[in-house]
Amino acid sequence: YGSTERMCLALGVKALDDLAREIDELMTPQMPEGIMDALRMLPMVGRLRDLMPKTVKDAPCHEIVQRDGTLDALPILTCWPEDGGRYITFPIVFTKDPETGMRNIGAYRMQVFDGRTTGMHWQRHKGAAQHYRVAERMKKRLDVAVALGAEPVLPYCATAPMPEGLDELLLAGFLARRRIEMVKCVTSDLEVPASSHIVLEGYVEPGERRREGPFGDHTGLYSQPDDFPVFHLTCVTRRKRPTYLTTVVGVPPMEDYYLGLASERIFLPLIRKTLPEIVDMHFPAEGIFHNLVLVSIDKRYPGHARKIMNAFWGLGQLMFSKTIVVVDKDVDVQDLSQVAWIVGTHMDPLRDIQMTKGPVDDLDDAAELPAYGGKMGIDATRKWASEGYTRAWPARVATTEAAGRRATEIWSRIRTR
């Protein structure tokens, strides 16, 4: 997944924006005007059918079953010199809500304590952490299954910021263009991808915590040691010749940046359904997902930029956004240099900066309190008289089309001499 090209290869597209367009078409169906239009829409109906996973009895991940298996045979990495130990860094972790049975899939690092136990880095805002809170309230053991390596869409989907209550396998089926095959675990009722290379089955006990960390994280800094639930291994299943999938995160950009880039493009049309004025958005590598969000909008009324800031702070995992920069629709937010120029020329610090407090990512060590800190919104749009701006806003320096054509003609003659 460590480049845009590899990300596209994993998701089966030529460009990530192709997926965004396809999602937009699925979410904005057009009524057919005739039989030919109806026939042309049939592939879209098939795409909707692909969303639902299906259960199979036999699977490659069950070629070898080791009820007394351990982690000792796996090539688990110590990624950075000051890490607290070896870490499984690209697990696909499956849990179910003990009350509702709702499935959650996530990617949570697992520090190896010994051959049969690991940490389970469930940050408080994550879906699996909520399942664990429910299990603790009910004083029940929570079953957990961990897939290591599977068809390429699945590791990505484990990282995707799906809305709470939506199964990540729906997204996986859409991306794979077929129903994802699942198989029941050997020692629990959980299901895992049949295509998995290695599966770790086990559980976490209510009330059990153990010190985990430090870990060289995607922030480029070491996350501090803290107490987290303990995963107990009960069974290992695998292919006869498995491949162990892992990754290393650190100072950006690294492999995780391209996973985030895919989410940026895939979820843009979904966000537009709530905020149709958004033209584009970008999470630059330097912002490590939650520290900096750039948004361009079709500005329609006074204070529009601030509406976008507040909407983002109330929208799913966008609530973690520490700095939001809003610009006009003619600014390319994919060009960090252009955005920096616009901020410098369009923003007055006393007028255009909005400060607030709210939830921040658990890995934000700059916050005074864990998971709670300050946020900043920057309105770098052109200011209107209705927003209190009394001067004439200057026009951007640009050449004319005619001058551009003339320059091209002159350059062509010079080159042919």
N, C-alpha and C positions, 0 to 999 in steps of 0.2 A: 504493500500500500504506500510505499515511500516516494511516490511522485504522482503528478496528475495523470500521467499516462497509465501507470499501474492501477491507480484508483478506477479509471475508466475501464480498464481491462477486467478488473474484479467485478465491476457492476454491469459489464456487457454493453457498454455504450461507447460512442466515439467522443462525446463531450458530456460533461456533467449537466450542462444546461438542457441537453436532450431529455433527461429525466424530469427536469422541472417542467418542460413543455408538456410531456406526457401526463404528468400528475395534474397539471392545469386542465388539460383536455378531459381527463376522467372526472374532475370535480366540477366542470362546467359543460354538462352534456347539452347538445343541441337536438331539438326535435327534428326527426327526419321529415323531409319534404316529399319524399316519394320512396318507391321500392328500392331504387338504387342507393339512395341515402341510407336507408335502413340496412341494406346489405353491407355497406361500407362501415357501419357502426358495430357489426358483429364481432370483430376482433376486440373492441373495447369491452364487450360483454364477457368475452373469454378472459380478458385481463382481470376482471373483477372476480371471476371464478378461481383464478390462480391464487388469490389472497389467502384462502383458508388452508391451513396445514392438514395433512392426512397421516394417519397412524398405520405403520407397517409392522409385521411380526418379525421379520428377519432384517438384519442390518450389518453393514461392514464393521461398525463399532463393537459388535458382539462376537467377532471371530475368536477372540481370546477373552475369557472371563477369569479374573483373579480375585476371589473373595478374600484372600489373605494378602493382596497386593499392597505395595508401599510406593512412596514417591522416590525411593532411592535410585531407581533405574532411569529417571528422567533427567535430561541435561538442563536443569534449572539454573538460571544465571544469577550471579551477583553482579549487578549492572554498574555500580559506581563505588569508588573506594570507601566511602563512609556509610554505605548501606548497612542496615542492621542484619542482613543475612541474604539468603537466596530468595528470589521472588518469582512466582508465576505471574507474568505481566500481561498475558493476553488470553485470560480465561473467558469463556462464555458461561455465565453463572445463571442457573435456573432455580427459581423458587416459586412457591404459590402462597397466596394469602390464605392463612388457615381458616378464615371465616367465609370468604367468598369463592375461593378456588381460583381467583384471577392469577394468571401467570405473569411473572416478570423475568426479563432477560437483561443482564447487565454485564459490564466488564469491570471487575473489581480486583485489584491486585491481591495476591495471597502470599504472605511471607511464610516460608517453610520453617516450622519449629522442630519437627523431627519427621520420621518416615510416615507417620500416620496423622499428624495434625499440622494445620496452618492457621494463620490469621485470616480473617475475612474483612477486608477494608470497606465496610459499609458506612459511608458518610451519611449523616443524619437526613439529608434531603433525598436520598436515593430510594427507589422502589423496594429493593430488597430489605433496606433498613426498616421500612414501614411494615413489611411482612414479619420481620423479626420482633418489632415492638408488639405486634398483635400476638405472636406466639408467646412472648414473655408475659403479656397480660393474661393469656389463657394457661400459662405455666405448661406449655407444650414444647416438645422438641420440634425443630423446623428442619424438614428434609431439604437437602441441597444437592444439586447435580452440576458438575463442571465439565463442559466440553472443551477439549484442547484441539484446535484444528477442525475445520469443517468446510463445506463449500463456501467460496469467498464472500458471498453476501452476508453470511451469518456473523462472522466476527465484526463486520462493519455495523450490522444492525444492533449488536450488543452495546455499541457506543452511541447510537443515535438517540437524540433527545425526544423520544416519543412522548406524547401527552399521557398523563396518568390515566390508567384504565384501558389503554389501547395496547394490544398484544404486538410485540416487536415482530412476531412471525408473519403478521399481515404485511408489513413492509418488506420482509424477506421474500415472501411469495411474489409481491409486485416486482421486486428487483430481479428475482430469478426467472420470472415469466413462467412459473409453474408452481404447483403446490409443494411446499417443503415437507419432506418425509420425516416423520418422527417415530421413535421407538420407545417403548416403556423401559424404564430402568430395571435392573435386576433386583435391587434391594429396597426400592420405594416406588410410589405411584407416579413420580415425575416422569416426564418424557424428555428425551434429548434428540438432537438431529441424528438421523440414521447415518449420515455421511461423516460423522465425527471420527477423528483418528484415535483419540484417547478420551475416555470419560472417567471422571472421578466421582463416585457416589458417596454420600455421607450425610452429615447433619450438624447442626449447631444446637447447643443446649441453652435454655433460657437462663439468664443471669451469669453466664460464664464469659469472662473477659480475660485478655492477656495483652501485655505490652507489645506493640508492633511498631516498627520503624527504628531509625530514620530510613528515608527512601529518597533517592534522587528523582524528583518528580518532573512533570511536564512544564512546570513553572520555571524550570532551570535552577531551582533551589531544592535543598533537602527539606522534605516535610518532616515535622517533628514527631518524636515517639508519642504514642497515645494508646489507650486501651480499646481493643476491638474484639468482636466475637471470635470464637475458636471453631474452626471446621475440623470435624473428625471423619477420617476416611474409613469407609466400610467395604468398598469394592472398587476394583479397577477393571474396566473393560476397554478393549482396544482392537484395532486392526492387526493383522499378522505383521505388517510392515508399516507402522505408523510414522508420521512426521510430527515432530513437536513444534508447535507454533509459539513464537515469543516475539517480543519487541523491546526496544530500549527507548525511554523518553528522557528529555533533558532540555538544555538550552535550545529554544526554537530557531529554525524549523527542524522538526524531526518527523518520524512516520505519523505520529498522531495528528500533526497539522493537516495532512491530506485527508484523513478521516473526517476531521472537522470541516474541511473545505467541501467535502461531499454533502455533509449535513446542511451547510450554508445554502447550497444550490437546491437540494431536494426539498428543504422546508420553506424556501422562499415563497412558492405559490400557495402553501398552506397559510402562511402568515398574511399574505395578501388578501385572503378571504375575509380576514378580520380587519385588516388595514389596507384597503385597496389603493390608497394614495402612495404606497411605497413603490419606488421604481427599482431600487436595488439595495442590497446590504452586503457588508463584508466584515469578516472577522480576521484581521491581519495576523500573521504569525507572531508578530511582536506583542500582540495583545493576549496571547494564550487563551483564546476563546472568550473568557469572561471579563477581561480587563479593558477591552476596547472594542466597540461596535461602531461601524460607520454606516449611515443610512442616508440614502437620497430619496427625496419625496417630491411629488407634484403639489407644491404648496398652494392652498386654496383659501386660507383665511388667517387672520391674525392669531398668533400663538400656536399655529399648527405644529411647529417643531416640538414644542413642549408637550403637546398631546401625544406625539410619537414616543417621546422619552418615557412618559408616565405609562403608556400602554405597554412598552417593552418591559418595564419594571414590574408589571403585573401579569406577564405572559409566560407561563411555564418556566423553563430553565433560563429564559432571558432575564428573569428576576435577578440573576447574579451579575448582570452587566454593571461594571463599576464606572465606566466612562462611555457615554453615548454621544456621538457627534452626528448632527443632522445637517445635511446640505441640500441645495436645490437639485432638481432633476437633471440639469446639464453638467453636473459634476460626476466624474467617474470614480466611484468609491473603491474600485479595484486598484486604483492608482494612488498609493499612499502619499506620494510626493505632491500630487495635485490637491489632495484633501488638506495636507499641511499648509499649502499655499492659500487655499480658500479660508481655512480657519484663521490664518494670520491676517488676512485682508477683510474678512467679513464679521469677525467676532470682536465685540467690546466686552472686556471682562466684567465690568460693573453691570452691564445690561443683559448679557447673553449667556451667562453661566447659571445653571440651576443646581443647587446643592440639596441633598436629602440623605436619609438613612434608610437602611433596609437589610434584607438578607444578602450575604455575600458568600462566595464559595468557601468551603472549609479550608481550602489550601491558600486562602488570602492571608498571609502573615502580616500584611501591613495594617489590617483592621485591629482596633484596640481590643475588641472582644471576639471570641471564636464565632464565626458564621454570621456576625452582625457588624456592619460598618457603614462608612460613608459612600455616597455615589455622586457622580457629577454628569450633568447633561450640558452640552455645548450647542447652542443654536447658531450655526454658521450659514444660515440662509440669508438672502437679501432681505433687508428690513423695509417695511412698508410704512407709509404715513399713518395708517391705522394701528400701527404698533408703536407710534410715538416718534418715528424717525422723521425729522423735519427738513433734512437736506436732500439734494438730488443724488440718487445712488449712481455711482460711476459705471459706465459701460466697460465691458472687458475688451482689452486690446486684441484685435484679430484682423488678419488680412481678408480681402474680398476674394470670392471665387474667381473673378476675372483676373485679379493680380496673380493668384496662384497658377492659373492656366498659362498666363504670360511667362511667369518664371519657369515653368516646366518647358515651354517651347524654347526659351533662350538656352536653358541648360542642355536640351537635346541637341541644339546646333553646336554648342561648345564641345560636347562629347564626341560629335562626328568629325571634328576637324582633325 
